[in-house]
Amino acid sequence: MAFEFTDANFQSETSDGVAVVDFWAEWCGPCRMVGPIIDELSQEYGTKVKIGKLNVDHNPAVAMQFGVTSIPTILFIKDGKQVDKQVGASSKATLKQKIEAIL
């Protein structure tokens, strides 16, 4: 299962190493398509990359901080800084390629 990012833990959990954060909401159809892909990537990368989800309805501060205006939006973060972004539903292969590029 993917990690659950929140407004409270976001900074500490993304400050070191590589993190992939899926900004989503329960009512979002495309988010429900991306969710299982995020779970699979989380299992595949294990502790090498912190991969998880942030529910924008429950955690609006981080979404506002990064200017997330449409979901799903997936941010790729390295050592606390955003290095890439994917807006909209995308394939597992695309997300994997982006992760490998920043490792």
Backbone as a chain_set.jsonl record, in Angstrom:
{"seq": "MAFEFTDANFQSETSDGVAVVDFWAEWCGPCRMVGPIIDELSQEYGTKVKIGKLNVDHNPAVAMQFGVTSIPTILFIKDGKQVDKQVGASSKATLKQKIEAIL", "coords": {"N": [[0.845, -1.191, 0.0], [0.461, 2.25, -0.732], [2.227, 5.041, 0.695], [0.799, 7.405, 3.014], [0.637, 10.695, 2.566], [0.39, 13.784, 4.355], [-0.734, 17.105, 5.307], [0.577, 17.555, 7.681], [2.799, 15.75, 7.778], [4.198, 16.068, 5.423], [6.494, 17.737, 4.785], [8.595, 16.657, 6.391], [8.666, 14.044, 5.44], [9.417, 14.263, 2.792], [11.825, 15.519, 2.669], [14.302, 14.29, 2.403], [15.963, 12.3, 0.068], [14.195, 10.556, -2.613], [10.871, 11.243, -3.508], [7.552, 10.446, -4.504], [4.569, 11.91, -5.086], [1.169, 11.556, -5.19], [-1.399, 13.62, -5.828], [-4.702, 13.594, -5.017], [-8.307, 12.857, -4.975], [-11.227, 11.35, -3.535], [-13.554, 11.565, -5.102], [-12.689, 11.845, -7.682], [-12.543, 10.591, -10.838], [-10.367, 9.961, -12.784], [-8.324, 9.897, -10.895], [-8.855, 7.594, -9.487], [-8.156, 5.75, -11.365], [-5.402, 6.048, -11.516], [-4.578, 5.467, -8.943], [-4.206, 2.562, -8.313], [-1.879, 2.135, -9.808], [-0.025, 3.742, -8.508], [0.068, 2.378, -6.077], [1.198, -0.07, -6.969], [3.73, 0.814, -7.895], [4.782, 1.715, -5.506], [5.125, -0.683, -4.115], [6.981, -1.933, -5.821], [9.257, -0.243, -5.756], [9.787, -0.083, -3.076], [11.682, 0.726, -0.236], [13.415, 2.351, -1.544], [12.341, 4.531, -2.916], [10.067, 6.906, -1.727], [6.793, 6.511, -2.125], [3.591, 7.746, -2.497], [0.277, 8.957, -1.576], [-1.661, 11.97, -1.481], [-4.465, 13.237, -0.137], [-6.329, 15.741, -1.423], [-8.64, 16.935, -0.486], [-8.607, 16.538, 2.253], [-6.164, 17.569, 2.965], [-5.414, 20.417, 2.24], [-3.401, 22.407, 2.39], [-0.757, 21.69, 1.487], [-1.319, 21.133, -1.173], [-2.06, 23.685, -2.059], [0.345, 25.022, -1.596], [2.01, 23.94, -3.576], [0.67, 24.7, -5.814], [-1.314, 23.064, -6.949], [-3.893, 22.605, -9.047], [-5.471, 20.978, -10.558], [-6.494, 17.58, -10.549], [-5.739, 14.11, -11.162], [-2.533, 15.082, -9.93], [0.855, 14.483, -10.06], [3.682, 14.784, -8.191], [7.206, 14.867, -8.375], [9.742, 14.586, -6.202], [12.895, 15.532, -4.997], [15.107, 15.401, -2.4], [13.575, 17.33, -0.985], [12.88, 19.211, -2.923], [10.84, 20.049, -5.703], [11.183, 18.309, -8.693], [10.021, 17.361, -10.975], [6.846, 16.951, -12.68], [3.624, 15.582, -13.198], [0.646, 16.006, -14.74], [-2.671, 14.937, -14.72], [-4.091, 11.726, -15.673], [-1.837, 9.033, -16.158], [0.332, 6.571, -17.684], [1.763, 3.608, -16.174], [4.3, 3.072, -17.154], [5.188, 5.608, -18.008], [5.33, 7.003, -15.566], [7.231, 5.441, -14.234], [9.461, 5.908, -15.834], [9.937, 8.613, -15.304], [10.559, 8.459, -12.583], [12.9, 6.897, -12.643], [14.576, 8.664, -13.952], [15.247, 10.522, -12.03], [16.528, 9.167, -10.036]], "CA": [[0.0, 0.0, 0.0], [1.22, 3.488, -0.838], [2.348, 5.88, 1.881], [-0.19, 8.493, 3.069], [1.168, 12.015, 2.883], [-0.579, 14.718, 4.913], [-0.167, 18.438, 5.537], [1.435, 17.485, 8.869], [4.043, 14.984, 7.61], [4.741, 16.231, 4.077], [7.851, 18.284, 4.749], [9.569, 15.717, 6.959], [8.72, 12.809, 4.65], [9.957, 14.517, 1.451], [13.035, 16.344, 2.775], [15.518, 13.538, 2.113], [15.753, 11.227, -0.9], [13.228, 10.745, -3.693], [9.473, 10.978, -3.154], [6.562, 10.617, -5.558], [3.333, 12.221, -4.363], [-0.036, 11.605, -6.014], [-2.45, 14.475, -5.276], [-5.932, 12.959, -5.485], [-9.514, 12.94, -4.15], [-12.083, 10.176, -3.722], [-14.572, 11.823, -6.117], [-12.01, 12.055, -8.966], [-12.474, 9.369, -11.642], [-9.003, 9.657, -13.232], [-7.496, 9.578, -9.717], [-9.102, 6.192, -9.155], [-7.419, 4.943, -12.343], [-3.977, 6.173, -11.2], [-4.342, 4.923, -7.603], [-3.582, 1.238, -8.299], [-0.528, 2.251, -10.367], [0.796, 4.28, -7.418], [0.257, 1.262, -5.141], [2.148, -1.015, -7.569], [5.059, 1.425, -7.895], [5.21, 1.744, -4.113], [5.619, -2.031, -3.811], [8.157, -2.23, -6.64], [10.423, 0.536, -5.342], [10.017, -0.324, -1.649], [12.262, 1.823, 0.545], [14.289, 3.136, -2.426], [11.6, 5.76, -3.231], [8.84, 7.018, -0.937], [5.705, 6.735, -3.076], [2.332, 7.778, -1.781], [-0.859, 9.766, -2.01], [-2.094, 13.055, -0.609], [-5.864, 13.569, -0.422], [-6.411, 17.208, -1.432], [-9.802, 17.379, 0.304], [-8.234, 16.474, 3.668], [-4.862, 18.218, 3.151], [-5.348, 21.467, 1.223], [-2.254, 23.318, 2.519], [0.339, 21.277, 0.606], [-1.801, 21.316, -2.547], [-1.957, 25.116, -2.354], [1.769, 25.359, -1.602], [2.584, 23.53, -4.853], [-0.165, 25.195, -6.907], [-2.061, 21.979, -7.582], [-5.238, 23.085, -9.352], [-6.246, 19.887, -11.135], [-6.035, 16.282, -10.076], [-4.531, 13.832, -10.408], [-1.225, 15.676, -10.201], [1.885, 13.705, -9.395], [4.925, 15.535, -8.054], [8.428, 14.096, -8.17], [10.503, 15.437, -5.286], [14.201, 15.009, -4.612], [15.689, 16.174, -1.299], [12.711, 18.441, -0.608], [12.589, 20.128, -4.022], [10.125, 19.47, -6.836], [12.033, 18.215, -9.877], [9.191, 17.013, -12.126], [5.411, 16.997, -12.393], [2.763, 14.953, -14.192], [-0.743, 16.386, -14.493], [-3.6, 14.054, -15.422], [-3.823, 10.292, -15.612], [-0.756, 8.603, -17.039], [0.631, 5.145, -17.615], [2.793, 3.162, -15.238], [5.591, 3.205, -17.842], [5.561, 7.028, -17.976], [5.715, 7.343, -14.197], [8.487, 4.741, -13.96], [10.514, 6.613, -16.572], [10.208, 9.845, -14.564], [11.231, 8.079, -11.334], [14.26, 6.462, -12.97], [15.35, 9.827, -14.378], [15.728, 11.307, -10.88], [17.245, 8.329, -9.077]], "C": [[0.888, 1.251, 0.0], [1.195, 4.258, 0.485], [1.272, 6.975, 1.854], [0.492, 9.787, 3.519], [0.051, 12.892, 3.417], [0.079, 16.093, 5.013], [0.853, 18.383, 6.674], [2.776, 16.795, 8.612], [4.77, 15.262, 6.299], [6.201, 16.678, 4.073], [8.882, 17.281, 5.266], [9.731, 14.47, 6.087], [9.315, 13.014, 3.256], [11.297, 15.247, 1.481], [14.313, 15.62, 2.377], [15.209, 12.393, 1.148], [14.709, 11.601, -1.936], [11.833, 10.366, -3.201], [8.593, 11.241, -4.374], [5.226, 10.766, -4.856], [2.189, 12.388, -5.348], [-1.079, 12.442, -5.285], [-3.766, 13.992, -5.878], [-7.11, 13.305, -4.58], [-10.404, 11.747, -4.49], [-13.076, 10.347, -4.868], [-14.003, 11.927, -7.533], [-11.844, 10.736, -9.717], [-11.069, 9.026, -12.119], [-8.06, 9.313, -12.071], [-7.649, 8.113, -9.34], [-8.411, 5.263, -10.146], [-5.924, 4.934, -12.001], [-3.636, 5.498, -9.865], [-3.677, 3.554, -7.574], [-2.147, 1.249, -8.856], [0.426, 2.756, -9.284], [1.08, 3.176, -6.4], [1.288, 0.26, -5.669], [3.572, -0.46, -7.533], [5.641, 1.465, -6.486], [5.79, 0.39, -3.714], [6.911, -2.322, -4.555], [9.412, -1.505, -6.142], [10.738, 0.393, -3.854], [10.571, 0.9, -0.935], [13.179, 2.725, -0.293], [13.675, 4.5, -2.754], [10.35, 5.773, -2.363], [7.726, 7.415, -1.9], [4.39, 6.697, -2.316], [1.337, 8.761, -2.341], [-1.152, 10.844, -0.978], [-3.501, 13.446, -1.026], [-6.036, 15.087, -0.301], [-7.603, 17.739, -0.636], [-9.465, 17.443, 1.788], [-6.967, 17.257, 3.988], [-4.66, 19.331, 2.12], [-4.089, 22.338, 1.263], [-1.125, 22.961, 1.559], [-0.074, 21.461, -0.853], [-1.697, 22.785, -2.955], [-0.497, 25.541, -2.469], [2.406, 25.05, -2.962], [1.729, 23.946, -6.05], [-0.911, 24.11, -7.651], [-3.5, 22.439, -7.78], [-6.094, 22.036, -10.045], [-5.638, 18.568, -10.684], [-6.459, 15.204, -11.06], [-3.333, 14.664, -10.885], [-0.214, 14.873, -9.402], [3.165, 14.529, -9.393], [6.064, 14.57, -7.775], [9.377, 15.006, -7.407], [11.821, 14.758, -4.935], [14.797, 15.947, -3.578], [14.907, 17.455, -1.008], [12.334, 19.4, -1.715], [11.879, 19.394, -5.163], [11.031, 19.478, -8.066], [11.26, 17.84, -11.134], [7.737, 16.978, -11.684], [4.671, 16.317, -13.535], [1.326, 15.313, -13.837], [-1.646, 15.503, -15.342], [-3.181, 12.596, -15.288], [-2.706, 9.943, -16.579], [-0.456, 7.139, -16.796], [1.719, 4.851, -16.574], [4.175, 3.351, -15.864], [6.09, 4.651, -17.804], [6.056, 7.413, -16.587], [7.045, 6.695, -13.824], [9.661, 5.459, -14.614], [10.916, 7.893, -15.833], [10.941, 9.543, -13.248], [12.678, 7.712, -11.619], [15.156, 7.639, -13.346], [15.912, 10.612, -13.194], [16.454, 10.463, -9.83], [18.755, 8.462, -9.239]], "O": [[1.93, 1.289, 0.654], [0.262, 4.134, 1.279], [0.878, 7.421, 0.777], [0.866, 9.947, 4.681], [-1.098, 12.771, 2.993], [1.289, 16.23, 4.83], [1.869, 19.077, 6.638], [3.792, 17.21, 9.17], [5.862, 14.736, 6.086], [7.042, 16.056, 3.424], [9.924, 17.082, 4.642], [10.822, 13.905, 6.009], [9.681, 12.04, 2.599], [11.848, 15.563, 0.426], [15.309, 16.265, 2.048], [14.293, 11.606, 1.389], [14.375, 12.771, -2.123], [11.634, 9.327, -2.571], [8.86, 12.144, -5.167], [4.793, 9.876, -4.125], [2.229, 13.248, -6.227], [-1.59, 12.03, -4.244], [-3.93, 13.981, -7.098], [-6.943, 13.959, -3.551], [-10.34, 11.205, -5.594], [-13.408, 9.371, -5.541], [-14.764, 12.083, -8.488], [-11.092, 9.863, -9.283], [-10.608, 7.908, -11.889], [-7.118, 8.539, -12.238], [-6.687, 7.467, -8.923], [-8.111, 4.116, -9.814], [-5.257, 3.915, -12.181], [-2.519, 5.011, -9.686], [-2.674, 3.384, -6.88], [-1.305, 0.463, -8.423], [1.546, 2.262, -9.156], [2.205, 3.052, -5.916], [2.147, -0.205, -4.92], [4.511, -1.174, -7.183], [6.842, 1.272, -6.295], [6.825, 0.326, -3.051], [7.839, -2.895, -3.984], [10.497, -2.085, -6.11], [11.845, 0.716, -3.423], [9.997, 1.986, -1.018], [13.662, 3.745, 0.197], [14.386, 5.5, -2.857], [9.648, 4.766, -2.27], [7.721, 8.527, -2.427], [4.105, 5.747, -1.586], [1.517, 9.321, -3.422], [-0.93, 10.668, 0.22], [-3.711, 13.93, -2.138], [-5.904, 15.648, 0.787], [-7.574, 18.876, -0.165], [-9.977, 18.303, 2.504], [-6.714, 17.577, 5.149], [-3.826, 19.2, 1.224], [-3.746, 22.952, 0.252], [-0.59, 23.841, 0.885], [0.731, 21.897, -1.677], [-1.291, 23.091, -4.077], [-0.145, 26.331, -3.345], [3.245, 25.812, -3.443], [2.038, 23.579, -7.183], [-1.123, 24.219, -8.858], [-4.237, 22.639, -6.814], [-7.314, 22.184, -10.116], [-4.431, 18.459, -10.468], [-7.47, 15.378, -11.741], [-3.156, 14.907, -12.079], [-0.405, 14.617, -8.214], [3.67, 14.922, -10.444], [5.912, 13.592, -7.043], [9.769, 16.064, -7.899], [11.86, 13.569, -4.617], [14.975, 17.137, -3.835], [15.49, 18.521, -0.811], [11.546, 20.318, -1.488], [12.252, 18.283, -5.539], [11.578, 20.516, -8.438], [11.777, 17.982, -12.242], [7.428, 16.976, -10.492], [5.044, 16.46, -14.7], [0.843, 14.966, -12.759], [-1.416, 15.338, -16.54], [-2.074, 12.281, -14.851], [-2.633, 10.485, -17.681], [-0.928, 6.544, -15.827], [2.476, 5.731, -16.165], [5.116, 3.749, -15.178], [7.278, 4.892, -17.591], [7.086, 8.074, -16.451], [7.887, 7.319, -13.178], [10.726, 5.598, -14.013], [12.101, 8.216, -15.748], [11.838, 10.286, -12.85], [13.585, 8.162, -10.919], [16.359, 7.613, -13.086], [16.931, 11.29, -13.326], [16.942, 11.002, -8.837], [19.512, 7.823, -8.509]]}, "num_chains": 1, "name": "protein.A"}
